[in-house]
Amino acid sequence: MEDTAKFLNFLHELPISVALLPDEVAVLELARRHELTFYDAAYLELAQRENYTLATFDHDLIAAAKAEGVTLA
C-alpha cells in the first residue's frame, strides 16, 4: 500500500497537462487530405494547434507533418 501511495504521489508531481479536445472537423480534414487514420490525424492536429514537435516512426504521419509544416523530432 505504501508503494502505491508513493507512485501516485510521483504521478501527481509530473508536469503533465491535459489538452483540450481536438477540433473534430480539422482532424477529419487532415485525415482525408493525408489519408491518415482519425487517431493519427488527431496527433497531427494537436501538434499544429499547440505548436508541438511531433515524434513518430509512422511514414504517412511523417509525410503529413512535413506537408503541414509541423516540426518533427
mmJSON file of the N, C-alpha and C atoms, coordinates in Angstrom:
{"data_MODEL":{"atom_site":{
"group_PDB":["ATOM","ATOM","ATOM","ATOM","ATOM","ATOM","ATOM","ATOM","ATOM","ATOM","ATOM","ATOM","ATOM","ATOM","ATOM","ATOM","ATOM","ATOM","ATOM","ATOM","ATOM","ATOM","ATOM","ATOM","ATOM","ATOM","ATOM","ATOM","ATOM","ATOM","ATOM","ATOM","ATOM","ATOM","ATOM","ATOM","ATOM","ATOM","ATOM","ATOM","ATOM","ATOM","ATOM","ATOM","ATOM","ATOM","ATOM","ATOM","ATOM","ATOM","ATOM","ATOM","ATOM","ATOM","ATOM","ATOM","ATOM","ATOM","ATOM","ATOM","ATOM","ATOM","ATOM","ATOM","ATOM","ATOM","ATOM","ATOM","ATOM","ATOM","ATOM","ATOM","ATOM","ATOM","ATOM","ATOM","ATOM","ATOM","ATOM","ATOM","ATOM","ATOM","ATOM","ATOM","ATOM","ATOM","ATOM","ATOM","ATOM","ATOM","ATOM","ATOM","ATOM","ATOM","ATOM","ATOM","ATOM","ATOM","ATOM","ATOM","ATOM","ATOM","ATOM","ATOM","ATOM","ATOM","ATOM","ATOM","ATOM","ATOM","ATOM","ATOM","ATOM","ATOM","ATOM","ATOM","ATOM","ATOM","ATOM","ATOM","ATOM","ATOM","ATOM","ATOM","ATOM","ATOM","ATOM","ATOM","ATOM","ATOM","ATOM","ATOM","ATOM","ATOM","ATOM","ATOM","ATOM","ATOM","ATOM","ATOM","ATOM","ATOM","ATOM","ATOM","ATOM","ATOM","ATOM","ATOM","ATOM","ATOM","ATOM","ATOM","ATOM","ATOM","ATOM","ATOM","ATOM","ATOM","ATOM","ATOM","ATOM","ATOM","ATOM","ATOM","ATOM","ATOM","ATOM","ATOM","ATOM","ATOM","ATOM","ATOM","ATOM","ATOM","ATOM","ATOM","ATOM","ATOM","ATOM","ATOM","ATOM","ATOM","ATOM","ATOM","ATOM","ATOM","ATOM","ATOM","ATOM","ATOM","ATOM","ATOM","ATOM","ATOM","ATOM","ATOM","ATOM","ATOM","ATOM","ATOM","ATOM","ATOM","ATOM","ATOM","ATOM","ATOM","ATOM","ATOM","ATOM","ATOM","ATOM","ATOM","ATOM","ATOM","ATOM","ATOM","ATOM","ATOM","ATOM"],
"id":[1,2,3,4,5,6,7,8,9,10,11,12,13,14,15,16,17,18,19,20,21,22,23,24,25,26,27,28,29,30,31,32,33,34,35,36,37,38,39,40,41,42,43,44,45,46,47,48,49,50,51,52,53,54,55,56,57,58,59,60,61,62,63,64,65,66,67,68,69,70,71,72,73,74,75,76,77,78,79,80,81,82,83,84,85,86,87,88,89,90,91,92,93,94,95,96,97,98,99,100,101,102,103,104,105,106,107,108,109,110,111,112,113,114,115,116,117,118,119,120,121,122,123,124,125,126,127,128,129,130,131,132,133,134,135,136,137,138,139,140,141,142,143,144,145,146,147,148,149,150,151,152,153,154,155,156,157,158,159,160,161,162,163,164,165,166,167,168,169,170,171,172,173,174,175,176,177,178,179,180,181,182,183,184,185,186,187,188,189,190,191,192,193,194,195,196,197,198,199,200,201,202,203,204,205,206,207,208,209,210,211,212,213,214,215,216,217,218,219],
"type_symbol":["N","C","C","N","C","C","N","C","C","N","C","C","N","C","C","N","C","C","N","C","C","N","C","C","N","C","C","N","C","C","N","C","C","N","C","C","N","C","C","N","C","C","N","C","C","N","C","C","N","C","C","N","C","C","N","C","C","N","C","C","N","C","C","N","C","C","N","C","C","N","C","C","N","C","C","N","C","C","N","C","C","N","C","C","N","C","C","N","C","C","N","C","C","N","C","C","N","C","C","N","C","C","N","C","C","N","C","C","N","C","C","N","C","C","N","C","C","N","C","C","N","C","C","N","C","C","N","C","C","N","C","C","N","C","C","N","C","C","N","C","C","N","C","C","N","C","C","N","C","C","N","C","C","N","C","C","N","C","C","N","C","C","N","C","C","N","C","C","N","C","C","N","C","C","N","C","C","N","C","C","N","C","C","N","C","C","N","C","C","N","C","C","N","C","C","N","C","C","N","C","C","N","C","C","N","C","C","N","C","C","N","C","C","N","C","C","N","C","C"],
"label_atom_id":["N","CA","C","N","CA","C","N","CA","C","N","CA","C","N","CA","C","N","CA","C","N","CA","C","N","CA","C","N","CA","C","N","CA","C","N","CA","C","N","CA","C","N","CA","C","N","CA","C","N","CA","C","N","CA","C","N","CA","C","N","CA","C","N","CA","C","N","CA","C","N","CA","C","N","CA","C","N","CA","C","N","CA","C","N","CA","C","N","CA","C","N","CA","C","N","CA","C","N","CA","C","N","CA","C","N","CA","C","N","CA","C","N","CA","C","N","CA","C","N","CA","C","N","CA","C","N","CA","C","N","CA","C","N","CA","C","N","CA","C","N","CA","C","N","CA","C","N","CA","C","N","CA","C","N","CA","C","N","CA","C","N","CA","C","N","CA","C","N","CA","C","N","CA","C","N","CA","C","N","CA","C","N","CA","C","N","CA","C","N","CA","C","N","CA","C","N","CA","C","N","CA","C","N","CA","C","N","CA","C","N","CA","C","N","CA","C","N","CA","C","N","CA","C","N","CA","C","N","CA","C","N","CA","C","N","CA","C","N","CA","C","N","CA","C","N","CA","C","N","CA","C","N","CA","C"],
"label_alt_id":[null,null,null,null,null,null,null,null,null,null,null,null,null,null,null,null,null,null,null,null,null,null,null,null,null,null,null,null,null,null,null,null,null,null,null,null,null,null,null,null,null,null,null,null,null,null,null,null,null,null,null,null,null,null,null,null,null,null,null,null,null,null,null,null,null,null,null,null,null,null,null,null,null,null,null,null,null,null,null,null,null,null,null,null,null,null,null,null,null,null,null,null,null,null,null,null,null,null,null,null,null,null,null,null,null,null,null,null,null,null,null,null,null,null,null,null,null,null,null,null,null,null,null,null,null,null,null,null,null,null,null,null,null,null,null,null,null,null,null,null,null,null,null,null,null,null,null,null,null,null,null,null,null,null,null,null,null,null,null,null,null,null,null,null,null,null,null,null,null,null,null,null,null,null,null,null,null,null,null,null,null,null,null,null,null,null,null,null,null,null,null,null,null,null,null,null,null,null,null,null,null,null,null,null,null,null,null,null,null,null,null,null,null,null,null,null,null,null,null],
"label_comp_id":["MET","MET","MET","GLU","GLU","GLU","ASP","ASP","ASP","THR","THR","THR","ALA","ALA","ALA","LYS","LYS","LYS","PHE","PHE","PHE","LEU","LEU","LEU","ASN","ASN","ASN","PHE","PHE","PHE","LEU","LEU","LEU","HIS","HIS","HIS","GLU","GLU","GLU","LEU","LEU","LEU","PRO","PRO","PRO","ILE","ILE","ILE","SER","SER","SER","VAL","VAL","VAL","ALA","ALA","ALA","LEU","LEU","LEU","LEU","LEU","LEU","PRO","PRO","PRO","ASP","ASP","ASP","GLU","GLU","GLU","VAL","VAL","VAL","ALA","ALA","ALA","VAL","VAL","VAL","LEU","LEU","LEU","GLU","GLU","GLU","LEU","LEU","LEU","ALA","ALA","ALA","ARG","ARG","ARG","ARG","ARG","ARG","HIS","HIS","HIS","GLU","GLU","GLU","LEU","LEU","LEU","THR","THR","THR","PHE","PHE","PHE","TYR","TYR","TYR","ASP","ASP","ASP","ALA","ALA","ALA","ALA","ALA","ALA","TYR","TYR","TYR","LEU","LEU","LEU","GLU","GLU","GLU","LEU","LEU","LEU","ALA","ALA","ALA","GLN","GLN","GLN","ARG","ARG","ARG","GLU","GLU","GLU","ASN","ASN","ASN","TYR","TYR","TYR","THR","THR","THR","LEU","LEU","LEU","ALA","ALA","ALA","THR","THR","THR","PHE","PHE","PHE","ASP","ASP","ASP","HIS","HIS","HIS","ASP","ASP","ASP","LEU","LEU","LEU","ILE","ILE","ILE","ALA","ALA","ALA","ALA","ALA","ALA","ALA","ALA","ALA","LYS","LYS","LYS","ALA","ALA","ALA","GLU","GLU","GLU","GLY","GLY","GLY","VAL","VAL","VAL","THR","THR","THR","LEU","LEU","LEU","ALA","ALA","ALA"],
"label_asym_id":["A","A","A","A","A","A","A","A","A","A","A","A","A","A","A","A","A","A","A","A","A","A","A","A","A","A","A","A","A","A","A","A","A","A","A","A","A","A","A","A","A","A","A","A","A","A","A","A","A","A","A","A","A","A","A","A","A","A","A","A","A","A","A","A","A","A","A","A","A","A","A","A","A","A","A","A","A","A","A","A","A","A","A","A","A","A","A","A","A","A","A","A","A","A","A","A","A","A","A","A","A","A","A","A","A","A","A","A","A","A","A","A","A","A","A","A","A","A","A","A","A","A","A","A","A","A","A","A","A","A","A","A","A","A","A","A","A","A","A","A","A","A","A","A","A","A","A","A","A","A","A","A","A","A","A","A","A","A","A","A","A","A","A","A","A","A","A","A","A","A","A","A","A","A","A","A","A","A","A","A","A","A","A","A","A","A","A","A","A","A","A","A","A","A","A","A","A","A","A","A","A","A","A","A","A","A","A","A","A","A","A","A","A","A","A","A","A","A","A"],
"label_entity_id":["1","1","1","1","1","1","1","1","1","1","1","1","1","1","1","1","1","1","1","1","1","1","1","1","1","1","1","1","1","1","1","1","1","1","1","1","1","1","1","1","1","1","1","1","1","1","1","1","1","1","1","1","1","1","1","1","1","1","1","1","1","1","1","1","1","1","1","1","1","1","1","1","1","1","1","1","1","1","1","1","1","1","1","1","1","1","1","1","1","1","1","1","1","1","1","1","1","1","1","1","1","1","1","1","1","1","1","1","1","1","1","1","1","1","1","1","1","1","1","1","1","1","1","1","1","1","1","1","1","1","1","1","1","1","1","1","1","1","1","1","1","1","1","1","1","1","1","1","1","1","1","1","1","1","1","1","1","1","1","1","1","1","1","1","1","1","1","1","1","1","1","1","1","1","1","1","1","1","1","1","1","1","1","1","1","1","1","1","1","1","1","1","1","1","1","1","1","1","1","1","1","1","1","1","1","1","1","1","1","1","1","1","1","1","1","1","1","1","1"],
"label_seq_id":[1,1,1,2,2,2,3,3,3,4,4,4,5,5,5,6,6,6,7,7,7,8,8,8,9,9,9,10,10,10,11,11,11,12,12,12,13,13,13,14,14,14,15,15,15,16,16,16,17,17,17,18,18,18,19,19,19,20,20,20,21,21,21,22,22,22,23,23,23,24,24,24,25,25,25,26,26,26,27,27,27,28,28,28,29,29,29,30,30,30,31,31,31,32,32,32,33,33,33,34,34,34,35,35,35,36,36,36,37,37,37,38,38,38,39,39,39,40,40,40,41,41,41,42,42,42,43,43,43,44,44,44,45,45,45,46,46,46,47,47,47,48,48,48,49,49,49,50,50,50,51,51,51,52,52,52,53,53,53,54,54,54,55,55,55,56,56,56,57,57,57,58,58,58,59,59,59,60,60,60,61,61,61,62,62,62,63,63,63,64,64,64,65,65,65,66,66,66,67,67,67,68,68,68,69,69,69,70,70,70,71,71,71,72,72,72,73,73,73],
"pdbx_PDB_ins_code":[null,null,null,null,null,null,null,null,null,null,null,null,null,null,null,null,null,null,null,null,null,null,null,null,null,null,null,null,null,null,null,null,null,null,null,null,null,null,null,null,null,null,null,null,null,null,null,null,null,null,null,null,null,null,null,null,null,null,null,null,null,null,null,null,null,null,null,null,null,null,null,null,null,null,null,null,null,null,null,null,null,null,null,null,null,null,null,null,null,null,null,null,null,null,null,null,null,null,null,null,null,null,null,null,null,null,null,null,null,null,null,null,null,null,null,null,null,null,null,null,null,null,null,null,null,null,null,null,null,null,null,null,null,null,null,null,null,null,null,null,null,null,null,null,null,null,null,null,null,null,null,null,null,null,null,null,null,null,null,null,null,null,null,null,null,null,null,null,null,null,null,null,null,null,null,null,null,null,null,null,null,null,null,null,null,null,null,null,null,null,null,null,null,null,null,null,null,null,null,null,null,null,null,null,null,null,null,null,null,null,null,null,null,null,null,null,null,null,null],
"Cartn_x":[0.817,0.0,0.868,1.97,2.885,3.497,3.857,4.422,3.406,2.162,1.111,0.971,0.977,0.862,2.047,3.241,4.439,4.323,3.868,3.735,2.696,1.564,0.528,1.022,1.781,2.381,3.357,4.155,5.09,4.341,3.263,2.47,1.888,1.423,0.819,1.817,3.089,4.121,4.674,4.341,4.834,4.22,5.001,4.486,3.643,2.472,1.587,0.367,-0.001,-1.238,-2.145,-3.423,-4.402,-4.826,-4.691,-5.052,-6.564,-7.048,-8.453,-8.769,-10.027,-10.432,-10.119,-9.779,-9.429,-10.651,-10.377,-11.411,-11.68,-12.823,-13.112,-13.137,-13.627,-13.656,-12.235,-11.35,-9.953,-9.281,-9.583,-8.996,-9.471,-10.765,-11.285,-10.68,-10.519,-9.903,-8.469,-7.709,-6.329,-6.302,-7.2,-7.254,-7.538,-8.48,-8.832,-7.739,-7.202,-6.185,-4.933,-4.577,-3.324,-3.534,-4.795,-5.124,-4.595,-4.891,-4.486,-5.684,-5.413,-6.49,-6.893,-8.095,-8.538,-7.576,-7.126,-6.203,-4.91,-4.29,-3.056,-3.308,-4.42,-4.751,-4.976,-5.481,-5.675,-4.323,-3.326,-1.977,-1.443,-1.652,-1.182,-1.885,-3.19,-3.95,-3.467,-3.188,-2.688,-1.326,-0.447,0.878,0.748,-0.157,-0.389,-0.928,-1.965,-2.671,-1.79,-1.0,-0.177,1.267,1.569,2.925,3.933,3.563,4.419,5.26,6.382,7.185,6.567,6.406,5.789,6.868,6.782,7.716,6.945,7.346,6.686,7.624,7.376,8.079,7.153,5.901,4.904,5.19,5.453,5.858,4.77,3.521,2.425,2.262,2.389,2.261,3.436,4.614,5.787,5.551,5.084,4.827,3.761,2.705,1.642,2.148,2.958,3.51,4.382,5.211,6.038,5.18,4.155,3.264,2.533,2.245,1.523,2.46,3.762,4.719,4.904,4.586,4.756,6.183,6.815,8.181,8.21,9.197,9.362,10.602,10.519,11.685,12.578],
"Cartn_y":[-1.19,0.0,1.264,1.216,2.361,2.648,1.586,1.757,2.409,2.019,2.595,4.082,4.468,5.888,6.682,6.13,6.802,6.981,5.937,6.006,7.051,7.066,8.059,9.481,9.67,10.987,11.366,10.398,10.626,11.083,10.388,10.761,12.165,12.473,13.779,14.914,14.661,15.69,15.866,14.975,15.103,16.323,17.006,18.198,17.826,17.276,16.817,17.722,18.099,18.864,18.112,18.315,17.662,18.643,18.231,19.097,19.102,20.202,20.294,19.284,18.94,18.038,18.684,17.878,18.438,18.972,19.822,20.29,19.124,18.483,17.258,17.497,18.657,18.974,19.083,19.736,19.863,18.495,17.629,16.289,15.503,15.562,14.857,15.389,16.707,17.284,16.806,16.79,16.294,14.818,14.033,12.596,12.36,13.091,12.917,13.434,14.615,15.221,14.353,13.703,12.945,11.439,10.991,9.572,8.945,9.62,9.155,8.579,7.78,7.381,8.605,8.568,9.679,9.835,8.718,8.69,9.435,9.124,9.793,11.263,11.546,12.939,13.757,13.13,13.841,14.25,13.376,13.742,14.908,14.862,15.927,17.249,17.188,18.397,19.0,18.162,18.647,19.319,18.703,19.288,20.641,20.742,22.021,23.069,22.704,23.644,24.164,23.292,23.664,23.994,23.915,24.161,23.232,21.947,20.928,20.266,19.717,18.864,17.471,16.868,15.552,14.488,13.446,12.324,11.087,10.522,9.329,8.586,7.289,6.489,6.166,6.593,6.3,7.135,6.479,7.168,8.091,7.656,8.502,9.742,9.586,10.713,11.678,11.148,11.995,12.837,12.21,12.935,14.01,13.679,14.644,15.807,15.52,16.568,17.515,16.968,17.802,18.68,18.101,18.84,19.959,19.74,20.73,21.689,21.508,22.407,22.147,20.939,20.571,20.091,20.577,20.192,18.739,17.991,16.585,16.407,15.455,15.139,14.153],
"Cartn_z":[0.0,0.0,0.0,0.73,0.792,-0.575,-1.305,-2.643,-3.583,-3.443,-4.287,-4.015,-2.762,-2.399,-2.939,-2.842,-3.374,-4.884,-5.551,-7.005,-7.415,-6.728,-7.046,-6.787,-5.731,-5.47,-6.58,-7.02,-8.116,-9.372,-9.718,-10.898,-10.76,-9.578,-9.324,-9.526,-9.25,-9.349,-10.759,-11.684,-13.057,-13.732,-14.554,-15.238,-16.466,-16.207,-17.277,-17.327,-18.535,-18.692,-19.663,-19.518,-20.369,-21.45,-22.692,-23.818,-23.995,-24.54,-24.892,-25.986,-26.108,-27.189,-28.535,-29.515,-30.827,-31.562,-32.517,-33.439,-34.385,-34.221,-34.983,-36.483,-36.908,-38.337,-38.875,-38.122,-38.54,-38.611,-37.645,-37.645,-38.865,-39.147,-40.327,-41.619,-41.71,-42.912,-43.076,-41.976,-42.046,-42.419,-41.84,-42.133,-43.611,-44.139,-45.556,-46.477,-46.17,-47.028,-47.115,-46.007,-45.97,-45.857,-45.991,-45.903,-44.611,-43.484,-42.168,-41.431,-40.421,-39.525,-38.703,-38.16,-37.307,-36.134,-35.602,-34.463,-34.798,-35.933,-36.339,-36.654,-37.302,-37.628,-36.362,-35.298,-34.032,-33.44,-33.528,-33.081,-33.901,-35.197,-36.075,-35.758,-35.536,-35.212,-33.894,-32.909,-31.627,-31.793,-32.557,-32.795,-33.496,-34.466,-35.144,-34.176,-33.455,-32.587,-31.462,-30.866,-29.714,-30.101,-31.396,-31.895,-31.21,-31.128,-30.541,-31.622,-31.203,-32.064,-32.027,-33.184,-33.293,-33.443,-32.629,-32.702,-33.141,-34.261,-34.786,-35.722,-35.869,-36.867,-38.041,-37.945,-38.97,-40.219,-41.33,-42.56,-43.1,-43.034,-43.523,-42.652,-41.346,-40.436,-40.596,-40.838,-41.099,-42.347,-43.408,-44.656,-44.453,-43.711,-43.457,-42.62,-41.603,-40.756,-41.569,-42.439,-43.295,-44.208,-44.773,-45.671,-44.926,-43.643,-42.836,-42.106,-42.263,-41.623,-40.134,-39.692,-38.275,-38.062,-37.021,-36.693,-36.228,-36.712,-36.356,-35.491,-34.561,-33.698,-34.408],
"occupancy":[1.0,1.0,1.0,1.0,1.0,1.0,1.0,1.0,1.0,1.0,1.0,1.0,1.0,1.0,1.0,1.0,1.0,1.0,1.0,1.0,1.0,1.0,1.0,1.0,1.0,1.0,1.0,1.0,1.0,1.0,1.0,1.0,1.0,1.0,1.0,1.0,1.0,1.0,1.0,1.0,1.0,1.0,1.0,1.0,1.0,1.0,1.0,1.0,1.0,1.0,1.0,1.0,1.0,1.0,1.0,1.0,1.0,1.0,1.0,1.0,1.0,1.0,1.0,1.0,1.0,1.0,1.0,1.0,1.0,1.0,1.0,1.0,1.0,1.0,1.0,1.0,1.0,1.0,1.0,1.0,1.0,1.0,1.0,1.0,1.0,1.0,1.0,1.0,1.0,1.0,1.0,1.0,1.0,1.0,1.0,1.0,1.0,1.0,1.0,1.0,1.0,1.0,1.0,1.0,1.0,1.0,1.0,1.0,1.0,1.0,1.0,1.0,1.0,1.0,1.0,1.0,1.0,1.0,1.0,1.0,1.0,1.0,1.0,1.0,1.0,1.0,1.0,1.0,1.0,1.0,1.0,1.0,1.0,1.0,1.0,1.0,1.0,1.0,1.0,1.0,1.0,1.0,1.0,1.0,1.0,1.0,1.0,1.0,1.0,1.0,1.0,1.0,1.0,1.0,1.0,1.0,1.0,1.0,1.0,1.0,1.0,1.0,1.0,1.0,1.0,1.0,1.0,1.0,1.0,1.0,1.0,1.0,1.0,1.0,1.0,1.0,1.0,1.0,1.0,1.0,1.0,1.0,1.0,1.0,1.0,1.0,1.0,1.0,1.0,1.0,1.0,1.0,1.0,1.0,1.0,1.0,1.0,1.0,1.0,1.0,1.0,1.0,1.0,1.0,1.0,1.0,1.0,1.0,1.0,1.0,1.0,1.0,1.0,1.0,1.0,1.0,1.0,1.0,1.0],
"B_iso_or_equiv":[0.0,0.0,0.0,0.0,0.0,0.0,0.0,0.0,0.0,0.0,0.0,0.0,0.0,0.0,0.0,0.0,0.0,0.0,0.0,0.0,0.0,0.0,0.0,0.0,0.0,0.0,0.0,0.0,0.0,0.0,0.0,0.0,0.0,0.0,0.0,0.0,0.0,0.0,0.0,0.0,0.0,0.0,0.0,0.0,0.0,0.0,0.0,0.0,0.0,0.0,0.0,0.0,0.0,0.0,0.0,0.0,0.0,0.0,0.0,0.0,0.0,0.0,0.0,0.0,0.0,0.0,0.0,0.0,0.0,0.0,0.0,0.0,0.0,0.0,0.0,0.0,0.0,0.0,0.0,0.0,0.0,0.0,0.0,0.0,0.0,0.0,0.0,0.0,0.0,0.0,0.0,0.0,0.0,0.0,0.0,0.0,0.0,0.0,0.0,0.0,0.0,0.0,0.0,0.0,0.0,0.0,0.0,0.0,0.0,0.0,0.0,0.0,0.0,0.0,0.0,0.0,0.0,0.0,0.0,0.0,0.0,0.0,0.0,0.0,0.0,0.0,0.0,0.0,0.0,0.0,0.0,0.0,0.0,0.0,0.0,0.0,0.0,0.0,0.0,0.0,0.0,0.0,0.0,0.0,0.0,0.0,0.0,0.0,0.0,0.0,0.0,0.0,0.0,0.0,0.0,0.0,0.0,0.0,0.0,0.0,0.0,0.0,0.0,0.0,0.0,0.0,0.0,0.0,0.0,0.0,0.0,0.0,0.0,0.0,0.0,0.0,0.0,0.0,0.0,0.0,0.0,0.0,0.0,0.0,0.0,0.0,0.0,0.0,0.0,0.0,0.0,0.0,0.0,0.0,0.0,0.0,0.0,0.0,0.0,0.0,0.0,0.0,0.0,0.0,0.0,0.0,0.0,0.0,0.0,0.0,0.0,0.0,0.0,0.0,0.0,0.0,0.0,0.0,0.0],
"pdbx_formal_charge":[null,null,null,null,null,null,null,null,null,null,null,null,null,null,null,null,null,null,null,null,null,null,null,null,null,null,null,null,null,null,null,null,null,null,null,null,null,null,null,null,null,null,null,null,null,null,null,null,null,null,null,null,null,null,null,null,null,null,null,null,null,null,null,null,null,null,null,null,null,null,null,null,null,null,null,null,null,null,null,null,null,null,null,null,null,null,null,null,null,null,null,null,null,null,null,null,null,null,null,null,null,null,null,null,null,null,null,null,null,null,null,null,null,null,null,null,null,null,null,null,null,null,null,null,null,null,null,null,null,null,null,null,null,null,null,null,null,null,null,null,null,null,null,null,null,null,null,null,null,null,null,null,null,null,null,null,null,null,null,null,null,null,null,null,null,null,null,null,null,null,null,null,null,null,null,null,null,null,null,null,null,null,null,null,null,null,null,null,null,null,null,null,null,null,null,null,null,null,null,null,null,null,null,null,null,null,null,null,null,null,null,null,null,null,null,null,null,null,null],
"auth_seq_id":[1,1,1,2,2,2,3,3,3,4,4,4,5,5,5,6,6,6,7,7,7,8,8,8,9,9,9,10,10,10,11,11,11,12,12,12,13,13,13,14,14,14,15,15,15,16,16,16,17,17,17,18,18,18,19,19,19,20,20,20,21,21,21,22,22,22,23,23,23,24,24,24,25,25,25,26,26,26,27,27,27,28,28,28,29,29,29,30,30,30,31,31,31,32,32,32,33,33,33,34,34,34,35,35,35,36,36,36,37,37,37,38,38,38,39,39,39,40,40,40,41,41,41,42,42,42,43,43,43,44,44,44,45,45,45,46,46,46,47,47,47,48,48,48,49,49,49,50,50,50,51,51,51,52,52,52,53,53,53,54,54,54,55,55,55,56,56,56,57,57,57,58,58,58,59,59,59,60,60,60,61,61,61,62,62,62,63,63,63,64,64,64,65,65,65,66,66,66,67,67,67,68,68,68,69,69,69,70,70,70,71,71,71,72,72,72,73,73,73],
"auth_comp_id":["MET","MET","MET","GLU","GLU","GLU","ASP","ASP","ASP","THR","THR","THR","ALA","ALA","ALA","LYS","LYS","LYS","PHE","PHE","PHE","LEU","LEU","LEU","ASN","ASN","ASN","PHE","PHE","PHE","LEU","LEU","LEU","HIS","HIS","HIS","GLU","GLU","GLU","LEU","LEU","LEU","PRO","PRO","PRO","ILE","ILE","ILE","SER","SER","SER","VAL","VAL","VAL","ALA","ALA","ALA","LEU","LEU","LEU","LEU","LEU","LEU","PRO","PRO","PRO","ASP","ASP","ASP","GLU","GLU","GLU","VAL","VAL","VAL","ALA","ALA","ALA","VAL","VAL","VAL","LEU","LEU","LEU","GLU","GLU","GLU","LEU","LEU","LEU","ALA","ALA","ALA","ARG","ARG","ARG","ARG","ARG","ARG","HIS","HIS","HIS","GLU","GLU","GLU","LEU","LEU","LEU","THR","THR","THR","PHE","PHE","PHE","TYR","TYR","TYR","ASP","ASP","ASP","ALA","ALA","ALA","ALA","ALA","ALA","TYR","TYR","TYR","LEU","LEU","LEU","GLU","GLU","GLU","LEU","LEU","LEU","ALA","ALA","ALA","GLN","GLN","GLN","ARG","ARG","ARG","GLU","GLU","GLU","ASN","ASN","ASN","TYR","TYR","TYR","THR","THR","THR","LEU","LEU","LEU","ALA","ALA","ALA","THR","THR","THR","PHE","PHE","PHE","ASP","ASP","ASP","HIS","HIS","HIS","ASP","ASP","ASP","LEU","LEU","LEU","ILE","ILE","ILE","ALA","ALA","ALA","ALA","ALA","ALA","ALA","ALA","ALA","LYS","LYS","LYS","ALA","ALA","ALA","GLU","GLU","GLU","GLY","GLY","GLY","VAL","VAL","VAL","THR","THR","THR","LEU","LEU","LEU","ALA","ALA","ALA"],
"auth_asym_id":["A","A","A","A","A","A","A","A","A","A","A","A","A","A","A","A","A","A","A","A","A","A","A","A","A","A","A","A","A","A","A","A","A","A","A","A","A","A","A","A","A","A","A","A","A","A","A","A","A","A","A","A","A","A","A","A","A","A","A","A","A","A","A","A","A","A","A","A","A","A","A","A","A","A","A","A","A","A","A","A","A","A","A","A","A","A","A","A","A","A","A","A","A","A","A","A","A","A","A","A","A","A","A","A","A","A","A","A","A","A","A","A","A","A","A","A","A","A","A","A","A","A","A","A","A","A","A","A","A","A","A","A","A","A","A","A","A","A","A","A","A","A","A","A","A","A","A","A","A","A","A","A","A","A","A","A","A","A","A","A","A","A","A","A","A","A","A","A","A","A","A","A","A","A","A","A","A","A","A","A","A","A","A","A","A","A","A","A","A","A","A","A","A","A","A","A","A","A","A","A","A","A","A","A","A","A","A","A","A","A","A","A","A","A","A","A","A","A","A"],
"auth_atom_id":["N","CA","C","N","CA","C","N","CA","C","N","CA","C","N","CA","C","N","CA","C","N","CA","C","N","CA","C","N","CA","C","N","CA","C","N","CA","C","N","CA","C","N","CA","C","N","CA","C","N","CA","C","N","CA","C","N","CA","C","N","CA","C","N","CA","C","N","CA","C","N","CA","C","N","CA","C","N","CA","C","N","CA","C","N","CA","C","N","CA","C","N","CA","C","N","CA","C","N","CA","C","N","CA","C","N","CA","C","N","CA","C","N","CA","C","N","CA","C","N","CA","C","N","CA","C","N","CA","C","N","CA","C","N","CA","C","N","CA","C","N","CA","C","N","CA","C","N","CA","C","N","CA","C","N","CA","C","N","CA","C","N","CA","C","N","CA","C","N","CA","C","N","CA","C","N","CA","C","N","CA","C","N","CA","C","N","CA","C","N","CA","C","N","CA","C","N","CA","C","N","CA","C","N","CA","C","N","CA","C","N","CA","C","N","CA","C","N","CA","C","N","CA","C","N","CA","C","N","CA","C","N","CA","C","N","CA","C","N","CA","C","N","CA","C","N","CA","C","N","CA","C","N","CA","C"],
"pdbx_PDB_model_num":[1,1,1,1,1,1,1,1,1,1,1,1,1,1,1,1,1,1,1,1,1,1,1,1,1,1,1,1,1,1,1,1,1,1,1,1,1,1,1,1,1,1,1,1,1,1,1,1,1,1,1,1,1,1,1,1,1,1,1,1,1,1,1,1,1,1,1,1,1,1,1,1,1,1,1,1,1,1,1,1,1,1,1,1,1,1,1,1,1,1,1,1,1,1,1,1,1,1,1,1,1,1,1,1,1,1,1,1,1,1,1,1,1,1,1,1,1,1,1,1,1,1,1,1,1,1,1,1,1,1,1,1,1,1,1,1,1,1,1,1,1,1,1,1,1,1,1,1,1,1,1,1,1,1,1,1,1,1,1,1,1,1,1,1,1,1,1,1,1,1,1,1,1,1,1,1,1,1,1,1,1,1,1,1,1,1,1,1,1,1,1,1,1,1,1,1,1,1,1,1,1,1,1,1,1,1,1,1,1,1,1,1,1,1,1,1,1,1,1]
}}}
